[in-house]
Amino acid sequence: MGSPTPDTYHVALKAFVCKDGKVLICFESPGEKWDLPGGRIAVGEFGTSLEDILKREVEEELGSDFAYRNNGPVAVFRFLRPEITALGKPEVRVFMIGFELQYLGGEITLSEEHSEYRWTTPREAAELLPDGQSDGMRAYIQFLEGGRKRVAY
């Protein structure tokens, strides 16, 4: 019996930016939905550390004045994102790694990708985010409620 045909995923790094028990979510302008800060690993970044890739994404989406401490990865989740792929498929499968970032200060300056941001409870964020990212937020809530121990994926 042979192995099943492997699926193809994009890989994204997302941020659970926390401050005073709240998390940061951003409203995606073109997609008209709430989003977690962060994004996909770009072509040419294979040898780049995940921390540096996340730093690039956070700076692109929240501005260079945004200061944080990276507490590391806390959740793994998947998202079926509607967009036309290079193969003409109507969606992209995205494998996401969620990092907890502790907000330290600085002004948030949104990129053109997002039109607004909101600090909200993790539970409210789980209700507002699209399916896959909502799953990630629920995994983050489990992490918080489980004494900050890694949860089963």
PAZAPA-4460 file (N, C-alpha, C; in steps of 0.05 Angstrom, whole numbers, plus 32768, in hexadecimal, padded with zeros to 4 digits):
% residues 153
    n_x    n_y    n_z   ca_x   ca_y   ca_z    c_x    c_y    c_z   seq   type   mol
   8011   7FE8   8000   8000   8000   8000   8012   8019   8000     1      M     A
   800D   802B   7FED   801D   8043   7FEB   8013   805A   7FFD     2      G     A
   8024   806D   8000   801D   8084   8010   8009   8095   8001     3      S     A
   7FF8   80A3   8010   7FE5   80B5   8002   7FF4   80CC   7FF5     4      P     A
   7FE8   80D8   7FE0   7FF4   80EF   7FD3   7FF5   8106   7FE6     5      T     A
   800C   8113   7FEA   800D   8129   7FFD   7FFE   8141   7FF3     6      P     A
   7FF2   814F   8006   7FE4   8168   7FFF   7FF8   817F   7FFF     7      D     A
   7FF1   8195   7FF3   8002   81AC   7FF1   7FF6   81C3   8001     8      T     A
   8007   81CF   8012   7FFE   81E5   8023   8011   81FD   8020     9      Y     A
   8006   8215   8023   8016   822C   8029   801B   822C   8047    10      H     A
   8030   8239   8050   8035   823A   806D   8035   8257   8075    11      V     A
   8026   825D   808A   8024   8278   8094   802A   8279   80B2    12      A     A
   8035   8290   80BA   803A   8295   80D6   8027   82AB   80DF    13      L     A
   8017   82A5   80F4   8003   82B8   80FD   800A   82C0   811A    14      K     A
   8001   82D7   8122   8007   82E2   813D   7FEE   82E5   814E    15      A     A
   7FEF   82D9   8166   7FDC   82DF   817A   7FE8   82F5   818B    16      F     A
   7FE4   830E   8183   7FEF   8325   8191   7FDE   832B   81A9    17      V     A
   7FEA   8329   81C1   7FDA   832C   81D9   7FE3   8345   81E9    18      C     A
   7FCE   8351   81F6   7FD2   8368   8208   7FBB   8368   821B    19      K     A
   7FC1   8366   8235   7FAD   8369   824A   7F95   8356   8246    20      D     A
   7F9B   833D   823F   7F86   8329   823B   7F76   832B   8221    21      G     A
   7F7E   833D   8210   7F71   8340   81F6   7F85   8338   81E0    22      K     A
   7F79   8333   81C8   7F8A   832C   81B0   7F83   8340   819A    23      V     A
   7F96   8343   8188   7F94   8356   8172   7F8A   8347   8159    24      L     A
   7F75   8351   814D   7F6C   8347   8133   7F6A   835F   8120    25      I     A
   7F6E   8359   8106   7F6E   836E   80F2   7F58   8368   80DD    26      C     A
   7F4C   837D   80D2   7F38   8379   80BE   7F45   837A   80A2    27      F     A
   7F43   8364   8094   7F50   8361   8079   7F3F   8370   8065    28      E     A
   7F4B   8385   8059   7F3C   8396   8046   7F32   8388   802E    29      S     A
   7F43   837A   801E   7F38   836E   8006   7F25   8356   800C    30      P     A
   7F2B   8347   8022   7F1B   832F   8028   7F02   8334   8038    31      G     A
   7F00   834C   8043   7EE9   8354   8054   7EE4   8340   806B    32      E     A
   7EFA   8339   8079   7EF7   8327   8090   7F0E   832E   80A4    33      K     A
   7F0A   8325   80BD   7F1E   8328   80D1   7F35   8314   80CD    34      W     A
   7F4C   831C   80D6   7F65   830D   80D0   7F78   8310   80E8    35      D     A
   7F88   82FB   80EC   7F9F   82FD   80FF   7FB6   8309   80F0    36      L     A
   7FC6   831A   80FE   7FDE   8324   80F1   7FF1   830E   80E9    37      P     A
   8000   8311   80D4   8013   82FD   80CB   800D   82F5   80AE    38      G     A
   801D   82E3   80A4   8019   82DB   8088   802A   82C3   8081    39      G     A
   802B   82BE   8067   8038   82A7   805C   8056   82AB   8059    40      R     A
   8064   8294   805A   8080   8294   8055   8083   8299   8037    41      I     A
   8095   82AC   8030   8098   82B5   8015   80AD   82A4   8006    42      A     A
   80AC   82A5   7FEC   80C0   8298   7FDB   80DB   82A4   7FE3    43      V     A
   80EF   8293   7FE6   8109   829C   7FED   810F   829D   800B    44      G     A
   80FB   8296   801C   80FE   8297   8039   8103   827C   8045    45      E     A
   8108   8268   8035   810B   824C   8040   8120   824B   8056    46      F     A
   8136   8258   8052   814C   8258   8066   8149   826D   807B    47      G     A
   8135   827C   807B   8131   8292   808F   8123   8286   80A7    48      T     A
   812B   828F   80BF   811E   8285   80D8   8101   828D   80D8    49      S     A
   80F0   827C   80E5   80D4   8283   80E8   80D0   829D   80F7    50      L     A
   80E1   82A2   810B   80DF   82BA   811A   80E4   82D3   8108    51      E     A
   80F7   82D1   80F6   80FD   82E8   80E4   80E6   82EB   80D0    52      D     A
   80DA   82D5   80C7   80C4   82D8   80B4   80AC   82E5   80C2    53      I     A
   80A6   82DC   80DA   8090   82E8   80E9   8096   8306   80EE    54      L     A
   80AF   830D   80F5   80B7   8329   80F9   80B1   8339   80E0    55      K     A
   80B8   832E   80C9   80B3   833C   80B0   8095   8341   80AC    56      R     A
   8085   832C   80B0   8068   832E   80AD   805C   8342   80C0    57      E     A
   8064   8341   80DA   8059   8354   80EE   8060   8370   80E7    58      V     A
   8079   8375   80DE   8081   8390   80D7   8071   839A   80BE    59      E     A
   806D   8388   80AB   805E   838F   8093   8041   8397   809A    60      E     A
   8035   8388   80AC   8018   838B   80B1   8012   839E   80C8    61      E     A
   8024   83A1   80DC   801F   83B2   80F3   8031   83C9   80F6    62      L     A
   8045   83CB   80E5   8057   83E2   80E5   8071   83DD   80F4    63      G     A
   8085   83ED   80EE   80A0   83EA   80FA   80A2   83F4   8117    64      S     A
   808E   8403   8120   808E   840E   813B   8082   83FA   814F    65      D     A
   8075   83E5   8145   8067   83D1   8155   807C   83C0   8164    66      F     A
   807B   83C0   817F   808F   83B1   818F   8081   839A   819D    67      A     A
   808F   8383   819D   8084   836B   81A9   8099   8358   81B3    68      Y     A
   8092   8345   81C4   80A3   832E   81CB   8097   8315   81BF    69      R     A
   80A6   8305   81B2   809D   82ED   81A6   809F   82D6   81BA    70      N     A
   8088   82CC   81C3   8088   82B6   81D7   8088   829A   81CA    71      N     A
   808A   8299   81B0   808D   8280   81A2   8073   8275   8197    72      G     A
   8075   825E   8189   805D   8252   817E   804B   8245   8193    73      P     A
   8030   8249   8190   801D   823F   81A4   8006   822F   8197    74      V     A
   8004   8230   817D   7FED   8222   8170   7FF4   821C   8153    75      A     A
   7FE9   8206   8149   7FEC   81FF   812D   7FCF   81FB   8122    76      V     A
   7FC9   8206   810B   7FAE   8203   8100   7FAF   8206   80E2    77      F     A
   7F99   81FF   80D5   7F97   8200   80B7   7F80   8212   80AF    78      R     A
   7F82   821D   8097   7F6E   822F   808D   7F6B   822B   806F    79      F     A
   7F53   8228   8066   7F4D   8226   8049   7F45   8242   8040    80      L     A
   7F58   824F   8033   7F55   826B   802B   7F4B   826D   800E    81      R     A
   7F34   827A   800A   7F2B   827E   7FEF   7F3D   8291   7FDF    82      P     A
   7F49   8287   7FCB   7F59   8297   7FB7   7F60   8284   7FA1    83      E     A
   7F64   828F   7F8A   7F6B   827F   7F72   7F88   8278   7F74    84      I     A
   7F8F   825E   7F72   7FAB   8255   7F73   7FB7   8255   7F58    85      T     A
   7FD1   8250   7F57   7FE0   824E   7F3E   7FD5   8237   7F2D    86      A     A
   7FC9   8223   7F3A   7FBE   820C   7F2B   7FA1   8210   7F24    87      L     A
   7F96   8228   7F2A   7F7A   822E   7F23   7F66   8224   7F37    88      G     A
   7F6F   821A   7F4E   7F5C   8211   7F63   7F51   8229   7F71    89      K     A
   7F38   8227   7F7C   7F2B   823E   7F88   7F33   8244   7FA5    90      P     A
   7F46   8234   7FB0   7F4E   823A   7FCB   7F6B   8230   7FD0    91      E     A
   7F76   823A   7FE5   7F91   8233   7FED   7F90   8227   8009    92      V     A
   7F9D   8211   800D   7F9F   8205   8028   7FB7   8212   8035    93      R     A
   7FB2   821D   804D   7FC8   822B   805C   7FCC   821E   8077    94      V     A
   7FE4   8215   807C   7FEC   820A   8096   7FF7   8221   80A6    95      F     A
   7FEC   8226   80BE   7FF4   823D   80CD   8000   8236   80E8    96      M     A
   8015   8245   80EF   8021   8242   8109   801C   825D   8118    97      I     A
   800E   825B   812E   8007   8273   813E   801B   8278   8154    98      G     A
   8027   8290   8154   803A   8298   8168   802C   82AC   817B    99      F     A
   8033   82AB   8195   8029   82BF   81A8   803D   82D6   81A9   100      E     A
   8033   82ED   81A3   8043   8306   81A5   8038   8317   81BB   101      L     A
   8049   831F   81CE   8040   8331   81E4   8046   834D   81DA   102      Q     A
   8030   835D   81D8   8033   8379   81CF   8042   8389   81E4   103      Y     A
   8057   8397   81DC   8067   83A7   81EE   8063   83C5   81EB   104      L     A
   8058   83CD   81D4   8053   83EA   81D0   8058   83F1   81B3   105      G     A
   8056   840B   81AE   805A   8415   8193   803F   8418   8185   106      G     A
   8040   8429   8171   8028   842E   8161   8023   8419   814C   107      E     A
   800A   8411   8149   8003   83FE   8134   7FFD   840E   811A   108      I     A
   800B   8407   8105   8007   8414   80EB   8000   83FD   80D7   109      T     A
   7FE7   83FC   80D0   7FDD   83E6   80BF   7FE7   83E9   80A2   110      L     A
   7FEC   83D2   8095   7FF3   83D2   8079   7FD9   83D5   8069   111      S     A
   7FDC   83D5   804E   7FC5   83D6   803D   7FB3   83BD   803E   112      E     A
   7FBE   83A7   8049   7FAF   838E   804C   7F98   8391   805F   113      E     A
   7F9B   83A2   8073   7F86   83A5   8088   7F7D   83C1   808B   114      H     A
   7F63   83C5   8090   7F58   83DF   8093   7F53   83E8   80AF   115      S     A
   7F52   83D5   80C2   7F4E   83DB   80DE   7F58   83C4   80F0   116      E     A
   7F5B   83CA   8109   7F62   83B5   811C   7F52   83B8   8136   117      Y     A
   7F52   83A3   8145   7F42   83A3   815E   7F4F   8391   8172   118      R     A
   7F50   839B   818C   7F58   838A   81A2   7F3E   837D   81AD   119      W     A
   7F3E   8363   81AF   7F25   8355   81B8   7F2D   833D   81C9   120      T     A
   7F19   8332   81D6   7F1F   8319   81E5   7F24   8302   81D1   121      T     A
   7F34   82EF   81DA   7F38   82D8   81C8   7F1E   82CA   81C0   122      P     A
   7F0B   82C8   81D2   7EF1   82BC   81CA   7EE2   82CB   81B5   123      R     A
   7EE2   82E6   81B7   7ED5   82F6   81A3   7EE4   82F3   8188   124      E     A
   7EFF   82F3   818A   7F0F   82F0   8171   7F08   82D5   8164   125      A     A
   7F05   82C0   8173   7EFE   82A6   8168   7EE4   82A7   8159   126      A     A
   7ED1   82B8   8162   7EB7   82BB   8154   7EBA   82CC   813B   127      E     A
   7ECC   82DF   813A   7ECF   82F2   8124   7EE1   82E7   810D   128      L     A
   7EF5   82D7   8114   7F08   82CE   8100   7EFC   82B9   80EE   129      L     A
   7F05   82B6   80D5   7EFC   82A1   80C3   7F04   8286   80CE   130      P     A
   7EF7   8271   80C3   7EF8   8255   80CE   7F14   824C   80D7   131      D     A
   7F27   824A   80C6   7F41   8240   80CD   7F4F   8250   80E3   132      G     A
   7F4E   826B   80E0   7F5A   827C   80F4   7F4B   827B   810E   133      Q     A
   7F31   8277   810D   7F20   8273   8125   7F29   825A   8133   134      S     A
   7F2F   8245   8125   7F3A   822C   8131   7F54   8232   813F   135      D     A
   7F65   8242   8133   7F7E   824A   813F   7F7A   8259   8159   136      G     A
   7F66   826C   8159   7F61   827B   8171   7F56   8269   8187   137      M     A
   7F46   8256   8180   7F3C   8243   8194   7F53   8232   81A0   138      R     A
   7F66   822B   818F   7F7E   821D   8199   7F8E   822F   81AC   139      A     A
   7F8F   8249   81A5   7F9E   825C   81B7   7F8F   825E   81D1   140      Y     A
   7F74   825F   81D1   7F65   8260   81E9   7F6A   8248   81FB   141      I     A
   7F6C   8230   81EE   7F73   8217   81FD   7F8E   821A   8209   142      Q     A
   7FA1   8225   81FB   7FBC   822A   8205   7FBB   823B   821E   143      F     A
   7FAC   8251   821C   7FAA   8264   8233   7F9C   8256   824B   144      L     A
   7F86   8249   8246   7F77   823D   825C   7F84   8223   8267   145      E     A
   7F96   8217   8258   7FA4   81FF   8260   7FBE   8205   826F   146      G     A
   7FC0   821D   827A   7FD9   8224   8288   7FF0   8229   8277   147      G     A
   7FEA   8232   825E   7FFE   8239   824B   8010   8222   8243   148      R     A
   8003   820A   8243   8010   81F2   8239   8008   81EC   821D   149      K     A
   801A   81E2   820E   8014   81DB   81F2   7FFC   81C8   81F1   150      R     A
   7FEB   81CC   81DE   7FD3   81BC   81DB   7FD7   81A8   81C4   151      V     A
   7FC8   8193   81C5   7FCA   817F   81AF   7FBE   818A   8196   152      A     A
   7FCB   8185   817F   7FC1   818F   8166   7FB5   8178   8157   153      Y     A
***
